[in-house]
Amino acid sequence: MTNGQREAYFPQVGVVEAPVRHFDTLPLGHRLAGPAIIESSVTTVVVDPGATVERTAIGSLLIEP
């Protein structure tokens, strides 16, 4: 999977272009502001507008609203 953009609908803001990132390309400790879509081979995580997501050292995603 590659990084890119995709249209996504969020009730707060309507349809927006959201960046799409593959989980493996997220640098550890880097924060990405929503809206965003994080994809992996086993799941898709949607990050709402106004929230942030960070890949932690233990391999999970920390989402702060």
PyMOL Python script that loads the backbone (N, CA, C, O; Angstrom):
from pymol import cmd

cmd.read_pdbstr("""\
ATOM      1  N   MET A   1       0.832  -1.189   0.000  1.00  0.00           N
ATOM      2  CA  MET A   1       0.000   0.000   0.000  1.00  0.00           C
ATOM      3  C   MET A   1       0.871   1.244   0.000  1.00  0.00           C
ATOM      4  O   MET A   1       1.945   1.286   0.599  1.00  0.00           O
ATOM      5  N   THR A   2       0.377   2.234  -0.680  1.00  0.00           N
ATOM      6  CA  THR A   2       1.144   3.470  -0.750  1.00  0.00           C
ATOM      7  C   THR A   2       0.415   4.584  -0.008  1.00  0.00           C
ATOM      8  O   THR A   2      -0.779   4.489   0.273  1.00  0.00           O
ATOM      9  N   ASN A   3       1.145   5.617   0.295  1.00  0.00           N
ATOM     10  CA  ASN A   3       0.547   6.803   0.891  1.00  0.00           C
ATOM     11  C   ASN A   3      -0.172   7.579  -0.204  1.00  0.00           C
ATOM     12  O   ASN A   3       0.200   7.511  -1.375  1.00  0.00           O
ATOM     13  N   GLY A   4      -1.185   8.302   0.182  1.00  0.00           N
ATOM     14  CA  GLY A   4      -1.929   9.097  -0.788  1.00  0.00           C
ATOM     15  C   GLY A   4      -2.992   9.899  -0.098  1.00  0.00           C
ATOM     16  O   GLY A   4      -2.830  10.303   1.054  1.00  0.00           O
ATOM     17  N   GLN A   5      -4.089  10.135  -0.801  1.00  0.00           N
ATOM     18  CA  GLN A   5      -5.224  10.852  -0.234  1.00  0.00           C
ATOM     19  C   GLN A   5      -6.495  10.159  -0.679  1.00  0.00           C
ATOM     20  O   GLN A   5      -6.531   9.477  -1.703  1.00  0.00           O
ATOM     21  N   ARG A   6      -7.540  10.352   0.117  1.00  0.00           N
ATOM     22  CA  ARG A   6      -8.828   9.755  -0.183  1.00  0.00           C
ATOM     23  C   ARG A   6      -9.917  10.683   0.351  1.00  0.00           C
ATOM     24  O   ARG A   6      -9.752  11.305   1.400  1.00  0.00           O
ATOM     25  N   GLU A   7     -11.007  10.771  -0.365  1.00  0.00           N
ATOM     26  CA  GLU A   7     -12.149  11.520   0.146  1.00  0.00           C
ATOM     27  C   GLU A   7     -12.767  10.748   1.304  1.00  0.00           C
ATOM     28  O   GLU A   7     -12.949   9.533   1.228  1.00  0.00           O
ATOM     29  N   ALA A   8     -13.087  11.464   2.372  1.00  0.00           N
ATOM     30  CA  ALA A   8     -13.719  10.851   3.536  1.00  0.00           C
ATOM     31  C   ALA A   8     -14.765  11.818   4.085  1.00  0.00           C
ATOM     32  O   ALA A   8     -14.604  13.037   4.019  1.00  0.00           O
ATOM     33  N   TYR A   9     -15.829  11.251   4.621  1.00  0.00           N
ATOM     34  CA  TYR A   9     -16.899  12.069   5.195  1.00  0.00           C
ATOM     35  C   TYR A   9     -16.806  12.059   6.707  1.00  0.00           C
ATOM     36  O   TYR A   9     -16.698  11.000   7.326  1.00  0.00           O
ATOM     37  N   PHE A  10     -16.847  13.245   7.299  1.00  0.00           N
ATOM     38  CA  PHE A  10     -16.883  13.413   8.743  1.00  0.00           C
ATOM     39  C   PHE A  10     -18.066  14.319   9.060  1.00  0.00           C
ATOM     40  O   PHE A  10     -18.192  15.389   8.464  1.00  0.00           O
ATOM     41  N   PRO A  11     -18.938  13.914   9.989  1.00  0.00           N
ATOM     42  CA  PRO A  11     -20.124  14.726  10.283  1.00  0.00           C
ATOM     43  C   PRO A  11     -19.801  16.179  10.640  1.00  0.00           C
ATOM     44  O   PRO A  11     -20.567  17.081  10.301  1.00  0.00           O
ATOM     45  N   GLN A  12     -18.666  16.414  11.324  1.00  0.00           N
ATOM     46  CA  GLN A  12     -18.330  17.773  11.760  1.00  0.00           C
ATOM     47  C   GLN A  12     -17.967  18.705  10.610  1.00  0.00           C
ATOM     48  O   GLN A  12     -18.201  19.912  10.686  1.00  0.00           O
ATOM     49  N   VAL A  13     -17.393  18.145   9.539  1.00  0.00           N
ATOM     50  CA  VAL A  13     -16.859  18.996   8.466  1.00  0.00           C
ATOM     51  C   VAL A  13     -17.323  18.617   7.069  1.00  0.00           C
ATOM     52  O   VAL A  13     -17.063  19.358   6.121  1.00  0.00           O
ATOM     53  N   GLY A  14     -17.993  17.499   6.913  1.00  0.00           N
ATOM     54  CA  GLY A  14     -18.431  17.050   5.599  1.00  0.00           C
ATOM     55  C   GLY A  14     -17.353  16.242   4.897  1.00  0.00           C
ATOM     56  O   GLY A  14     -16.540  15.583   5.544  1.00  0.00           O
ATOM     57  N   VAL A  15     -17.351  16.295   3.575  1.00  0.00           N
ATOM     58  CA  VAL A  15     -16.391  15.533   2.774  1.00  0.00           C
ATOM     59  C   VAL A  15     -15.085  16.321   2.670  1.00  0.00           C
ATOM     60  O   VAL A  15     -15.086  17.499   2.315  1.00  0.00           O
ATOM     61  N   VAL A  16     -13.967  15.652   2.985  1.00  0.00           N
ATOM     62  CA  VAL A  16     -12.646  16.276   2.901  1.00  0.00           C
ATOM     63  C   VAL A  16     -11.670  15.301   2.266  1.00  0.00           C
ATOM     64  O   VAL A  16     -11.925  14.098   2.225  1.00  0.00           O
ATOM     65  N   GLU A  17     -10.569  15.811   1.778  1.00  0.00           N
ATOM     66  CA  GLU A  17      -9.458  14.977   1.320  1.00  0.00           C
ATOM     67  C   GLU A  17      -8.622  14.636   2.544  1.00  0.00           C
ATOM     68  O   GLU A  17      -8.047  15.526   3.171  1.00  0.00           O
ATOM     69  N   ALA A  18      -8.551  13.366   2.884  1.00  0.00           N
ATOM     70  CA  ALA A  18      -7.794  12.933   4.056  1.00  0.00           C
ATOM     71  C   ALA A  18      -6.537  12.208   3.601  1.00  0.00           C
ATOM     72  O   ALA A  18      -6.600  11.362   2.708  1.00  0.00           O
ATOM     73  N   PRO A  19      -5.394  12.528   4.204  1.00  0.00           N
ATOM     74  CA  PRO A  19      -4.183  11.784   3.864  1.00  0.00           C
ATOM     75  C   PRO A  19      -4.318  10.326   4.298  1.00  0.00           C
ATOM     76  O   PRO A  19      -4.877  10.026   5.353  1.00  0.00           O
ATOM     77  N   VAL A  20      -3.800   9.439   3.475  1.00  0.00           N
ATOM     78  CA  VAL A  20      -3.783   8.012   3.782  1.00  0.00           C
ATOM     79  C   VAL A  20      -2.327   7.608   3.987  1.00  0.00           C
ATOM     80  O   VAL A  20      -1.476   7.846   3.130  1.00  0.00           O
ATOM     81  N   ARG A  21      -2.056   6.996   5.135  1.00  0.00           N
ATOM     82  CA  ARG A  21      -0.697   6.555   5.448  1.00  0.00           C
ATOM     83  C   ARG A  21      -0.730   5.086   5.800  1.00  0.00           C
ATOM     84  O   ARG A  21      -1.641   4.618   6.483  1.00  0.00           O
ATOM     85  N   HIS A  22       0.265   4.363   5.332  1.00  0.00           N
ATOM     86  CA  HIS A  22       0.405   2.976   5.754  1.00  0.00           C
ATOM     87  C   HIS A  22       1.118   2.980   7.101  1.00  0.00           C
ATOM     88  O   HIS A  22       2.075   3.725   7.311  1.00  0.00           O
ATOM     89  N   PHE A  23       0.636   2.141   8.003  1.00  0.00           N
ATOM     90  CA  PHE A  23       1.170   2.080   9.363  1.00  0.00           C
ATOM     91  C   PHE A  23       2.690   1.989   9.378  1.00  0.00           C
ATOM     92  O   PHE A  23       3.347   2.665  10.169  1.00  0.00           O
ATOM     93  N   ASP A  24       3.249   1.157   8.507  1.00  0.00           N
ATOM     94  CA  ASP A  24       4.705   0.944   8.501  1.00  0.00           C
ATOM     95  C   ASP A  24       5.502   2.172   8.082  1.00  0.00           C
ATOM     96  O   ASP A  24       6.708   2.232   8.322  1.00  0.00           O
ATOM     97  N   THR A  25       4.849   3.154   7.460  1.00  0.00           N
ATOM     98  CA  THR A  25       5.579   4.358   7.028  1.00  0.00           C
ATOM     99  C   THR A  25       5.551   5.464   8.072  1.00  0.00           C
ATOM    100  O   THR A  25       6.218   6.485   7.908  1.00  0.00           O
ATOM    101  N   LEU A  26       4.788   5.274   9.145  1.00  0.00           N
ATOM    102  CA  LEU A  26       4.725   6.300  10.188  1.00  0.00           C
ATOM    103  C   LEU A  26       5.982   6.238  11.052  1.00  0.00           C
ATOM    104  O   LEU A  26       6.257   5.200  11.654  1.00  0.00           O
ATOM    105  N   PRO A  27       6.743   7.314  11.125  1.00  0.00           N
ATOM    106  CA  PRO A  27       7.921   7.321  11.988  1.00  0.00           C
ATOM    107  C   PRO A  27       7.513   7.282  13.462  1.00  0.00           C
ATOM    108  O   PRO A  27       6.501   7.868  13.847  1.00  0.00           O
ATOM    109  N   LEU A  28       8.287   6.605  14.264  1.00  0.00           N
ATOM    110  CA  LEU A  28       8.012   6.549  15.701  1.00  0.00           C
ATOM    111  C   LEU A  28       8.028   7.960  16.277  1.00  0.00           C
ATOM    112  O   LEU A  28       8.927   8.748  15.983  1.00  0.00           O
ATOM    113  N   GLY A  29       7.025   8.275  17.101  1.00  0.00           N
ATOM    114  CA  GLY A  29       6.978   9.551  17.782  1.00  0.00           C
ATOM    115  C   GLY A  29       6.461  10.714  16.970  1.00  0.00           C
ATOM    116  O   GLY A  29       6.231  11.788  17.526  1.00  0.00           O
ATOM    117  N   HIS A  30       6.267  10.540  15.665  1.00  0.00           N
ATOM    118  CA  HIS A  30       5.772  11.637  14.819  1.00  0.00           C
ATOM    119  C   HIS A  30       4.261  11.754  14.984  1.00  0.00           C
ATOM    120  O   HIS A  30       3.549  10.751  14.932  1.00  0.00           O
ATOM    121  N   ARG A  31       3.773  12.972  15.181  1.00  0.00           N
ATOM    122  CA  ARG A  31       2.329  13.202  15.303  1.00  0.00           C
ATOM    123  C   ARG A  31       1.762  13.625  13.950  1.00  0.00           C
ATOM    124  O   ARG A  31       2.330  14.460  13.247  1.00  0.00           O
ATOM    125  N   LEU A  32       0.634  13.025  13.615  1.00  0.00           N
ATOM    126  CA  LEU A  32      -0.082  13.352  12.387  1.00  0.00           C
ATOM    127  C   LEU A  32      -1.450  13.885  12.791  1.00  0.00           C
ATOM    128  O   LEU A  32      -2.171  13.236  13.549  1.00  0.00           O
ATOM    129  N   ALA A  33      -1.807  15.053  12.292  1.00  0.00           N
ATOM    130  CA  ALA A  33      -3.092  15.659  12.624  1.00  0.00           C
ATOM    131  C   ALA A  33      -4.187  15.099  11.736  1.00  0.00           C
ATOM    132  O   ALA A  33      -3.987  14.868  10.544  1.00  0.00           O
ATOM    133  N   GLY A  34      -5.354  14.886  12.340  1.00  0.00           N
ATOM    134  CA  GLY A  34      -6.510  14.435  11.592  1.00  0.00           C
ATOM    135  C   GLY A  34      -7.152  15.594  10.851  1.00  0.00           C
ATOM    136  O   GLY A  34      -6.927  16.751  11.206  1.00  0.00           O
ATOM    137  N   PRO A  35      -7.934  15.311   9.845  1.00  0.00           N
ATOM    138  CA  PRO A  35      -8.383  13.988   9.479  1.00  0.00           C
ATOM    139  C   PRO A  35      -7.280  13.200   8.781  1.00  0.00           C
ATOM    140  O   PRO A  35      -6.476  13.753   8.031  1.00  0.00           O
ATOM    141  N   ALA A  36      -7.262  11.904   9.045  1.00  0.00           N
ATOM    142  CA  ALA A  36      -6.280  11.021   8.428  1.00  0.00           C
ATOM    143  C   ALA A  36      -6.798   9.593   8.461  1.00  0.00           C
ATOM    144  O   ALA A  36      -7.665   9.245   9.263  1.00  0.00           O
ATOM    145  N   ILE A  37      -6.251   8.777   7.578  1.00  0.00           N
ATOM    146  CA  ILE A  37      -6.576   7.358   7.526  1.00  0.00           C
ATOM    147  C   ILE A  37      -5.267   6.592   7.609  1.00  0.00           C
ATOM    148  O   ILE A  37      -4.350   6.827   6.821  1.00  0.00           O
ATOM    149  N   ILE A  38      -5.182   5.675   8.565  1.00  0.00           N
ATOM    150  CA  ILE A  38      -3.992   4.841   8.744  1.00  0.00           C
ATOM    151  C   ILE A  38      -4.380   3.417   8.365  1.00  0.00           C
ATOM    152  O   ILE A  38      -5.317   2.853   8.931  1.00  0.00           O
ATOM    153  N   GLU A  39      -3.662   2.837   7.408  1.00  0.00           N
ATOM    154  CA  GLU A  39      -3.969   1.487   6.951  1.00  0.00           C
ATOM    155  C   GLU A  39      -2.851   0.524   7.295  1.00  0.00           C
ATOM    156  O   GLU A  39      -1.678   0.896   7.315  1.00  0.00           O
ATOM    157  N   SER A  40      -3.224  -0.717   7.565  1.00  0.00           N
ATOM    158  CA  SER A  40      -2.262  -1.809   7.710  1.00  0.00           C
ATOM    159  C   SER A  40      -2.883  -3.031   7.049  1.00  0.00           C
ATOM    160  O   SER A  40      -3.990  -2.958   6.516  1.00  0.00           O
ATOM    161  N   SER A  41      -2.182  -4.141   7.081  1.00  0.00           N
ATOM    162  CA  SER A  41      -2.711  -5.349   6.452  1.00  0.00           C
ATOM    163  C   SER A  41      -3.870  -5.952   7.232  1.00  0.00           C
ATOM    164  O   SER A  41      -4.584  -6.807   6.707  1.00  0.00           O
ATOM    165  N   VAL A  42      -4.073  -5.520   8.489  1.00  0.00           N
ATOM    166  CA  VAL A  42      -5.124  -6.111   9.312  1.00  0.00           C
ATOM    167  C   VAL A  42      -6.231  -5.144   9.718  1.00  0.00           C
ATOM    168  O   VAL A  42      -7.271  -5.588  10.204  1.00  0.00           O
ATOM    169  N   THR A  43      -6.042  -3.834   9.535  1.00  0.00           N
ATOM    170  CA  THR A  43      -7.069  -2.895   9.974  1.00  0.00           C
ATOM    171  C   THR A  43      -6.917  -1.546   9.293  1.00  0.00           C
ATOM    172  O   THR A  43      -5.893  -1.258   8.673  1.00  0.00           O
ATOM    173  N   THR A  44      -7.946  -0.730   9.416  1.00  0.00           N
ATOM    174  CA  THR A  44      -7.921   0.664   8.988  1.00  0.00           C
ATOM    175  C   THR A  44      -8.366   1.513  10.165  1.00  0.00           C
ATOM    176  O   THR A  44      -9.391   1.236  10.789  1.00  0.00           O
ATOM    177  N   VAL A  45      -7.588   2.555  10.468  1.00  0.00           N
ATOM    178  CA  VAL A  45      -7.906   3.447  11.580  1.00  0.00           C
ATOM    179  C   VAL A  45      -8.209   4.824  10.999  1.00  0.00           C
ATOM    180  O   VAL A  45      -7.426   5.373  10.225  1.00  0.00           O
ATOM    181  N   VAL A  46      -9.362   5.373  11.388  1.00  0.00           N
ATOM    182  CA  VAL A  46      -9.764   6.696  10.941  1.00  0.00           C
ATOM    183  C   VAL A  46      -9.528   7.684  12.083  1.00  0.00           C
ATOM    184  O   VAL A  46      -9.998   7.479  13.203  1.00  0.00           O
ATOM    185  N   VAL A  47      -8.805   8.742  11.789  1.00  0.00           N
ATOM    186  CA  VAL A  47      -8.500   9.771  12.778  1.00  0.00           C
ATOM    187  C   VAL A  47      -9.368  10.987  12.465  1.00  0.00           C
ATOM    188  O   VAL A  47      -9.272  11.570  11.386  1.00  0.00           O
ATOM    189  N   ASP A  48     -10.211  11.358  13.418  1.00  0.00           N
ATOM    190  CA  ASP A  48     -11.141  12.471  13.224  1.00  0.00           C
ATOM    191  C   ASP A  48     -10.417  13.805  13.090  1.00  0.00           C
ATOM    192  O   ASP A  48      -9.298  13.963  13.578  1.00  0.00           O
ATOM    193  N   PRO A  49     -11.066  14.775  12.421  1.00  0.00           N
ATOM    194  CA  PRO A  49     -10.528  16.132  12.390  1.00  0.00           C
ATOM    195  C   PRO A  49     -10.354  16.653  13.814  1.00  0.00           C
ATOM    196  O   PRO A  49     -11.213  16.440  14.669  1.00  0.00           O
ATOM    197  N   GLY A  50      -9.248  17.329  14.059  1.00  0.00           N
ATOM    198  CA  GLY A  50      -8.972  17.866  15.380  1.00  0.00           C
ATOM    199  C   GLY A  50      -8.231  16.916  16.301  1.00  0.00           C
ATOM    200  O   GLY A  50      -7.696  17.341  17.325  1.00  0.00           O
ATOM    201  N   ALA A  51      -8.190  15.628  15.952  1.00  0.00           N
ATOM    202  CA  ALA A  51      -7.446  14.648  16.746  1.00  0.00           C
ATOM    203  C   ALA A  51      -6.039  14.509  16.171  1.00  0.00           C
ATOM    204  O   ALA A  51      -5.771  14.948  15.053  1.00  0.00           O
ATOM    205  N   THR A  52      -5.149  13.898  16.938  1.00  0.00           N
ATOM    206  CA  THR A  52      -3.812  13.567  16.449  1.00  0.00           C
ATOM    207  C   THR A  52      -3.551  12.092  16.677  1.00  0.00           C
ATOM    208  O   THR A  52      -4.148  11.472  17.557  1.00  0.00           O
ATOM    209  N   VAL A  53      -2.652  11.534  15.874  1.00  0.00           N
ATOM    210  CA  VAL A  53      -2.259  10.141  16.022  1.00  0.00           C
ATOM    211  C   VAL A  53      -0.739  10.074  16.044  1.00  0.00           C
ATOM    212  O   VAL A  53      -0.059  10.823  15.342  1.00  0.00           O
ATOM    213  N   GLU A  54      -0.220   9.168  16.859  1.00  0.00           N
ATOM    214  CA  GLU A  54       1.228   8.976  16.982  1.00  0.00           C
ATOM    215  C   GLU A  54       1.517   7.481  17.062  1.00  0.00           C
ATOM    216  O   GLU A  54       0.844   6.757  17.796  1.00  0.00           O
ATOM    217  N   ARG A  55       2.508   7.019  16.317  1.00  0.00           N
ATOM    218  CA  ARG A  55       2.950   5.623  16.423  1.00  0.00           C
ATOM    219  C   ARG A  55       3.923   5.534  17.596  1.00  0.00           C
ATOM    220  O   ARG A  55       4.928   6.244  17.637  1.00  0.00           O
ATOM    221  N   THR A  56       3.615   4.655  18.546  1.00  0.00           N
ATOM    222  CA  THR A  56       4.441   4.536  19.740  1.00  0.00           C
ATOM    223  C   THR A  56       5.550   3.505  19.554  1.00  0.00           C
ATOM    224  O   THR A  56       5.527   2.713  18.612  1.00  0.00           O
ATOM    225  N   ALA A  57       6.509   3.528  20.455  1.00  0.00           N
ATOM    226  CA  ALA A  57       7.645   2.606  20.392  1.00  0.00           C
ATOM    227  C   ALA A  57       7.236   1.154  20.534  1.00  0.00           C
ATOM    228  O   ALA A  57       7.950   0.262  20.077  1.00  0.00           O
ATOM    229  N   ILE A  58       6.086   0.900  21.167  1.00  0.00           N
ATOM    230  CA  ILE A  58       5.653  -0.499  21.330  1.00  0.00           C
ATOM    231  C   ILE A  58       4.805  -0.990  20.156  1.00  0.00           C
ATOM    232  O   ILE A  58       4.319  -2.121  20.165  1.00  0.00           O
ATOM    233  N   GLY A  59       4.629  -0.131  19.141  1.00  0.00           N
ATOM    234  CA  GLY A  59       3.951  -0.562  17.933  1.00  0.00           C
ATOM    235  C   GLY A  59       2.453  -0.321  17.904  1.00  0.00           C
ATOM    236  O   GLY A  59       1.745  -0.923  17.096  1.00  0.00           O
ATOM    237  N   SER A  60       1.970   0.536  18.759  1.00  0.00           N
ATOM    238  CA  SER A  60       0.547   0.859  18.740  1.00  0.00           C
ATOM    239  C   SER A  60       0.357   2.302  18.268  1.00  0.00           C
ATOM    240  O   SER A  60       1.319   3.051  18.095  1.00  0.00           O
ATOM    241  N   LEU A  61      -0.902   2.666  18.067  1.00  0.00           N
ATOM    242  CA  LEU A  61      -1.235   4.041  17.704  1.00  0.00           C
ATOM    243  C   LEU A  61      -1.868   4.720  18.909  1.00  0.00           C
ATOM    244  O   LEU A  61      -2.784   4.181  19.530  1.00  0.00           O
ATOM    245  N   LEU A  62      -1.378   5.893  19.229  1.00  0.00           N
ATOM    246  CA  LEU A  62      -1.944   6.701  20.300  1.00  0.00           C
ATOM    247  C   LEU A  62      -2.737   7.832  19.631  1.00  0.00           C
ATOM    248  O   LEU A  62      -2.173   8.677  18.937  1.00  0.00           O
ATOM    249  N   ILE A  63      -4.050   7.827  19.856  1.00  0.00           N
ATOM    250  CA  ILE A  63      -4.904   8.855  19.279  1.00  0.00           C
ATOM    251  C   ILE A  63      -5.398   9.751  20.399  1.00  0.00           C
ATOM    252  O   ILE A  63      -5.962   9.281  21.387  1.00  0.00           O
ATOM    253  N   GLU A  64      -5.179  11.050  20.233  1.00  0.00           N
ATOM    254  CA  GLU A  64      -5.642  12.019  21.217  1.00  0.00           C
ATOM    255  C   GLU A  64      -6.706  12.890  20.575  1.00  0.00           C
ATOM    256  O   GLU A  64      -6.457  13.544  19.563  1.00  0.00           O
ATOM    257  N   PRO A  65      -7.901  12.898  21.172  1.00  0.00           N
ATOM    258  CA  PRO A  65      -9.006  13.680  20.581  1.00  0.00           C
ATOM    259  C   PRO A  65      -8.783  15.177  20.706  1.00  0.00           C
ATOM    260  O   PRO A  65      -9.618  15.965  20.260  1.00  0.00           O
TER     261      PRO A  65
END
""", "prot")
cmd.dss("prot")
cmd.show_as("cartoon", "prot")
cmd.util.cbc("prot")
cmd.orient("prot")
